[in-house]
Amino acid sequence: MNKIVQFLKESYNELRKVLWPSREDVISSVKVVIISTIIIASVLGLVDVILLLGVQAIF
């Protein structure tokens, strides 16, 4: 039981040392992820359409 209590105390102390991101940092990161996702989805969609047209032209 002492090890569990010691673990919880040490975990709490380590969490106090963590430098949490600010709200602005989180919003900025979310914007980057959303924009990147949209760009990658668009590129993959374009590649899919091109490959589909190529396969249809062959068959």
C-alpha positions, 0 to 999 in steps of 0.5 A: 500500500505504501508503494501505491501512495508513494507512486501517487505522490510522485505522479502528482509532483511530476504533473505539477512540473508539466508546462501545459500549452496555452489556449492560443497554442492549442487553437493554433495547433488545431487549425494546422491539423484541420487545414492539413487534413483538408489538403491531404484529403483533397490530394488523395481525392484528386489522385483517386479520380485520376486513377479512376479515369485511367482505369475506365479509359483502359477498360 
